[in-house]
Amino acid sequence: MGMKSSSDESPEPRRGGNTDDGMVVLSYILAGLILYGGLGWLGDHFLHTSWLLPVGLIVGLVCSIYLIIKRYGRFE
């Protein structure tokens, strides 16, 4: 009557690894590399430099790893 069933509650995130988690991690890494690498490539192209692409790729990878650790917590 006045009680909530357990199915009405919002589900908590699972801590076990599965294929969906792996795909999310892979997409974070690829998105960071493509976004910041693309920005670095554009900067290299328009500013006539040769160092912004590698910097953009490294920054994208570091940001991706930060977001992955923030989302899934520390490694146990």
HELIX and SHEET records of a PDB file:
HELIX    1   1 SER A    6  ASP A    8  5                                   3    
HELIX    2   2 THR A   19  LEU A   47  1                                  29    
HELIX    3   3 LEU A   52  TYR A   72  1                                  21    
END                                                                             
